[in-house]
C-alpha cells in the first residue's frame, strides 16, 4: 500500500518541481530585462545631459587701435574641436550709415587653406552696404564625403578697412551676425553649438589738436627707450609698461611712471619718458627698471644719464609671462591662465587680452611657447641696486 502511494506521487512531485523552476526562470528573465531597461534609461539620461561639441567664430584681432586713413586687415577665425564639418558661414557687420559713410571695406579674400583646397567651395564672398551698416558675407562649403577636420584655430577670411574720418561710433564694433554666422557639422545628428566673439577698433586722428593738458610740474630731461618684446616683431599696437628710476647702491626709487611703447622699426618698440626737472642726473649712476603689462621686469644698470638720454635696451628683450593681475613672478598660475583661455571655445575680448602675450588677437600654442621659453631664461625680476 505504501509502495503504491509512493509511485503515484512521483509524477505529481516532478510536475510541481518543474512549475517552481519555470516560475524562477521567468522571474530571473523578467528581472534581468527590468534591470537592463533601467540601465538603458540611465545611460540615455546621461547622454542627454552631456553637452554636445562646440565651435567658435571670432574677429581677430579682437581689439585694435588704428589711425584715420590707415588701411588695416581684420580676420575671421573659426574652431571646431576636431569635429568633421561641412560648412562655415559668417556675416560681419559694422555701423556705417550712408549719411556719414566714412568707412570703406575692401579686398575680401578667402584663407589659402580653403581657397587652395579642391574640397572647399566658397560661393559667397562679398561686401555690401545697407542704409545703416557695411556687411561682409562669407560662406564656404566642404564637398568631401568625410567632411573637413581642423585641430585648432583656423582662418576663414581676411578683409581690409580704412576710415577717411572718425566714425560716429568710436570705438567701432565689428560684430558677427548671430543668425548668419555658424560652423556646421558634417553629421547632422551631431549639431555644433557656435559661440561668437566680436571685435572693436578705436580710431584716432593724428592731425587733431589734443586738448591742452592741465598745468603740472616743469619737466626736465626726456629719455628715449628703444626695446624689444620677445615674440613680437611687427606692429601689434601700443604696449603699456611701468618704468622706475633710482641710483645705483640704493633701492629707493627716485621716479616712476607708466608709459606706452609704440612700434618703431625692425622689430623694435620705442617709448618717451619725461623726467622731473628737479631730478639731478649729474650725480652718480642710475638703475632703470621696465615692466611690461604681461612681462617680467627687466633691470638696466649702471646708467650714466648725465649725457646718455637715448637708451638702447634691445639686448635684453622683455620676456612675457607675468600675466594680469601681475605678482612679479612667472608661475603655474600664469601657465594655467594661458591653458584655460586656449581651451575656451569662444573667449571674450577680456579673456583674450589676459593671456595673449604676443598681442596678435588670439591665444594659442605660440603664446604658451613664449611663456614656457621665459621659464628657461633667468630674468632679473628682483631688486634693482
C-alpha positions in Angstrom: 0.0 0.0 0.0 2.7 2.4 0.9 4.7 1.4 -2.2 1.6 2.2 -4.4 1.2 5.6 -2.8 4.9 6.4 -3.4 4.8 5.5 -7.0 1.7 7.6 -7.7 3.1 10.7 -6.1 6.3 10.8 -8.1 4.8 12.3 -11.3 2.9 14.9 -9.2 6.1 16.0 -7.4 8.0 16.2 -10.7 5.4 18.4 -12.2 5.3 20.7 -9.2 9.1 21.0 -9.3 9.0 21.9 -13.0 6.4 24.6 -12.3 8.5 26.1 -9.5 11.6 26.0 -11.7 9.7 27.7 -14.6 8.5 30.4 -12.3 12.1 31.0 -11.1 13.4 31.2 -14.6 10.7 33.6 -15.8 11.3 35.7 -12.7 15.0 35.9 -13.5 14.4 36.8 -17.1 11.9 39.5 -16.3 14.2 40.9 -13.5 17.1 41.0 -15.9 15.1 42.8 -18.5 13.9 45.3 -16.0 17.5 45.9 -14.7 18.8 46.3 -18.3 16.0 48.7 -19.2 16.8 50.7 -16.1 20.4 50.9 -17.1 19.5 51.9 -20.7 17.3 54.7 -19.3 20.1 55.9 -17.1 22.6 55.8 -19.9 20.2 57.7 -22.2 19.7 60.3 -19.5 23.5 60.7 -19.1 23.9 61.0 -22.8 21.2 63.6 -23.0 22.8 65.6 -20.1 26.2 65.7 -21.8 27.0 68.9 -23.7 27.5 68.4 -27.4 30.5 69.6 -29.4 31.1 73.3 -29.8 32.6 75.6 -32.4 33.5 79.2 -32.5 33.8 82.2 -34.8 35.8 85.2 -33.8 37.1 88.6 -35.2 40.9 88.8 -34.9 42.4 90.9 -33.5 39.5 91.3 -31.1 40.7 94.8 -30.0 42.7 97.2 -32.2 43.7 100.9 -32.3 44.2 102.5 -35.7 44.7 105.9 -37.2 42.4 107.7 -39.6 43.4 107.0 -43.3 45.4 103.9 -42.2 44.4 100.7 -44.1 44.5 97.6 -41.9 43.3 94.0 -42.0 40.9 92.0 -39.8 40.5 88.2 -39.8 37.5 85.9 -39.3 38.8 82.8 -37.4 37.0 79.6 -36.5 37.4 76.4 -34.5 35.5 73.1 -34.5 37.2 70.9 -31.8 38.3 68.3 -34.4 34.7 67.6 -35.4 34.2 67.0 -39.1 32.5 70.0 -40.6 30.6 70.6 -43.8 30.4 74.5 -43.9 31.4 77.7 -42.3 29.3 80.8 -42.8 29.9 84.3 -41.4 28.4 87.7 -41.7 30.4 90.6 -40.3 28.5 93.8 -39.7 29.8 97.3 -38.7 27.8 100.5 -38.3 28.4 102.8 -41.3 25.4 105.0 -42.0 25.0 106.3 -45.6 24.6 109.9 -44.4 28.1 109.7 -42.8 29.8 106.8 -44.6 33.4 107.2 -43.7 34.5 103.6 -43.6 35.5 101.6 -46.6 35.7 97.8 -46.6 37.6 96.1 -49.4 39.9 93.3 -50.5 37.9 90.4 -49.1 39.9 87.2 -49.6 39.3 83.6 -48.5 42.1 81.9 -46.5 44.5 79.9 -48.5 43.8 76.7 -46.6 40.3 76.8 -48.0 40.7 78.5 -51.4 43.6 76.2 -52.4 41.8 73.1 -51.5 39.8 71.1 -54.0 37.4 70.0 -51.2 36.2 73.5 -50.5 34.0 75.9 -52.5 33.1 79.4 -51.3 30.1 80.6 -53.3 29.6 83.6 -51.1 32.3 86.2 -50.7 31.0 89.8 -50.9 30.9 93.2 -49.3 27.6 95.1 -49.2 26.4 98.4 -47.9 23.0 98.9 -46.4 21.5 102.2 -45.3 22.9 101.7 -41.8 25.7 99.2 -42.0 28.5 97.6 -44.0 28.3 93.8 -44.2 30.9 91.3 -45.1 29.5 87.9 -46.1 31.5 84.7 -46.5 30.2 81.1 -46.9 32.3 78.1 -47.6 31.2 74.5 -48.2 33.2 71.3 -47.9 32.4 68.7 -50.6 34.4 65.8 -49.2 32.4 62.8 -48.1 34.0 62.7 -44.7 33.9 66.5 -44.2 36.9 68.5 -43.0 38.7 68.4 -39.6 40.8 71.3 -38.2 42.8 70.8 -35.0 42.9 74.4 -33.8 42.1 78.0 -34.7 41.8 78.4 -38.5 41.4 81.4 -40.7 38.3 81.7 -42.7 38.8 85.1 -44.4 40.5 88.4 -44.3 39.3 91.9 -45.3 40.7 95.4 -45.2 39.2 98.5 -43.5 40.1 102.2 -43.8 38.3 105.3 -42.5 38.5 108.7 -44.1 37.2 110.3 -40.9 36.5 109.4 -37.3 33.3 107.3 -37.3 30.2 108.3 -35.4 30.6 105.2 -33.2 34.1 105.1 -31.8 35.3 102.5 -30.8 33.7 100.8 -33.8 32.0 97.5 -33.1 32.9 94.7 -35.5 30.1 92.2 -34.9 29.2 88.7 -36.1 25.6 88.3 -37.0 24.1 85.7 -34.6 21.6 84.3 -37.2 24.0 84.1 -40.2 27.3 83.1 -38.5 27.8 79.4 -37.8 30.0 76.3 -38.2 28.0 73.3 -39.5 28.9 69.7 -38.6 29.1 67.0 -41.4 26.9 64.7 -39.3 23.6 66.4 -38.9 22.8 64.2 -35.9 25.7 65.9 -34.1 25.0 69.6 -34.4 27.6 72.1 -33.4 26.9 75.0 -31.0 28.8 78.0 -32.3 29.9 80.8 -30.0 30.8 84.2 -31.4 33.4 86.7 -30.4 33.1 90.2 -31.8 35.8 92.8 -32.2 36.2 96.6 -31.8 38.5 99.2 -33.3 39.3 102.5 -31.8 40.2 105.2 -34.4 42.3 108.3 -33.8 43.2 111.4 -35.9 46.9 112.2 -35.5 46.3 115.6 -37.1 43.7 116.6 -34.5 44.8 119.1 -31.9 44.8 117.4 -28.5 43.3 119.3 -25.6 45.7 121.3 -23.5 46.9 119.3 -20.5 46.4 120.9 -17.1 49.5 122.7 -15.8 51.9 120.4 -14.0 55.4 120.5 -12.6 58.1 121.5 -15.0 59.7 118.6 -16.9 63.4 118.1 -17.3 65.2 115.6 -19.5 63.3 113.3 -21.8 64.6 109.7 -22.0 64.1 107.7 -25.2 63.9 103.9 -24.6 64.4 101.5 -27.5 63.3 98.0 -26.6 62.2 94.6 -27.9 59.4 92.4 -26.7 60.1 88.7 -27.1 57.7 87.1 -29.7 56.7 90.5 -31.2 58.4 91.7 -34.4 55.6 93.7 -36.1 53.3 96.5 -35.1 50.8 95.0 -32.6 49.6 98.3 -31.1 50.9 100.2 -28.0 52.2 98.2 -25.1 52.0 99.7 -21.6 54.9 99.4 -19.2 55.9 100.7 -15.8 59.2 102.5 -15.6 61.2 103.2 -12.4 64.4 105.0 -11.9 66.9 105.1 -8.9 70.5 105.5 -8.0 72.9 102.5 -8.0 73.5 101.4 -4.5 70.1 102.5 -3.3 66.9 100.5 -3.8 64.8 103.6 -3.1 63.3 104.8 -6.4 63.6 108.5 -7.4 60.9 108.4 -10.1 58.3 106.1 -11.6 55.8 106.5 -14.4 53.6 104.5 -16.7 54.4 104.8 -20.4 53.5 103.3 -23.8 55.9 101.6 -26.1 54.9 102.0 -29.8 56.3 100.2 -32.8 59.3 101.9 -34.4 61.1 99.7 -36.9 63.0 96.4 -37.3 61.0 94.7 -34.6 61.8 97.5 -32.1 59.5 99.5 -29.9 60.1 102.9 -28.5 58.9 105.0 -25.5 59.5 108.5 -24.3 59.8 109.2 -20.6 59.9 112.8 -19.3 61.8 113.1 -16.1 61.1 115.8 -13.5 63.2 119.0 -13.7 64.1 118.5 -10.0 66.0 115.3 -10.7 69.8 115.9 -10.9 71.2 113.5 -13.4 74.8 114.6 -12.9 75.2 112.9 -9.6 76.2 109.2 -9.7 75.0 106.3 -11.8 71.4 105.1 -12.1 69.4 101.9 -12.4 66.3 101.7 -14.6 63.5 99.0 -14.4 60.9 98.4 -17.1 57.9 96.0 -16.6 55.5 95.3 -19.5 51.9 94.7 -18.9 52.3 91.0 -19.4 56.0 90.7 -18.8 58.7 90.1 -16.2 60.6 93.2 -15.1 64.0 94.0 -16.6 66.7 95.8 -14.8 69.3 98.0 -16.6 72.3 99.3 -14.7 74.6 101.2 -14.3 73.5 104.1 -16.5 75.2 107.5 -16.9 72.2 109.8 -17.6 74.2 113.0 -17.4 74.9 112.7 -21.2 73.1 109.5 -22.3 69.4 110.2 -22.9 68.6 107.6 -25.6 68.9 104.1 -24.1 69.2 101.0 -26.3 67.6 98.2 -24.2 67.2 95.8 -27.1 70.0 93.4 -25.9 67.6 92.3 -23.1 64.2 91.8 -24.7 61.2 91.9 -22.3 60.1 88.3 -21.5 56.3 87.6 -21.4 54.8 85.5 -18.6 53.7 87.6 -15.6 50.0 87.8 -16.6 47.5 90.2 -15.1 46.9 90.6 -12.2 50.7 90.7 -12.0 52.5 89.5 -8.9 56.1 89.8 -10.1 56.7 86.2 -10.8 56.0 83.6 -13.5 54.5 80.5 -12.0 51.9 77.8 -12.5 49.0 80.3 -12.2 50.2 82.1 -15.3 50.6 78.9 -17.3 47.1 77.8 -16.1 45.6 81.1 -17.4 47.0 80.5 -20.9 45.8 76.9 -21.0 42.4 78.0 -19.6 41.9 80.6 -22.4 43.2 78.2 -25.0 40.5 75.7 -24.0 37.6 78.2 -24.2 35.5 77.7 -27.4 34.7 81.4 -27.6 36.8 83.5 -25.2 35.7 87.1 -24.6 37.9 90.1 -25.5 39.0 90.5 -21.9 39.9 86.8 -21.6 41.9 87.0 -24.8 43.7 90.1 -23.6 44.6 88.5 -20.3 46.7 85.7 -21.9 47.6 87.0 -25.4 51.3 87.6 -24.8 52.3 88.3 -28.4 49.3 90.7 -28.9 48.1 89.0 -32.1 44.4 88.8 -31.0 44.4 85.0 -30.3 45.6 82.7 -27.6 47.2 79.6 -28.9 50.4 77.4 -28.9 52.5 80.4 -29.8 51.6 82.2 -26.5 52.2 79.0 -24.5 55.6 78.5 -26.2 56.6 82.1 -25.3 55.7 81.6 -21.7 57.5 78.3 -21.5 60.5 79.9 -23.1 60.5 82.6 -20.4 60.7 79.8 -17.8 64.0 78.7 -19.2 65.5 82.2 -19.1 66.9 83.8 -16.0 65.3 87.2 -15.8 66.4 89.7 -13.2 62.9 90.5 -11.7 64.3 91.2 -8.3 65.6 94.4 -6.6 67.5 96.9 -8.7 70.6 98.1 -6.9 
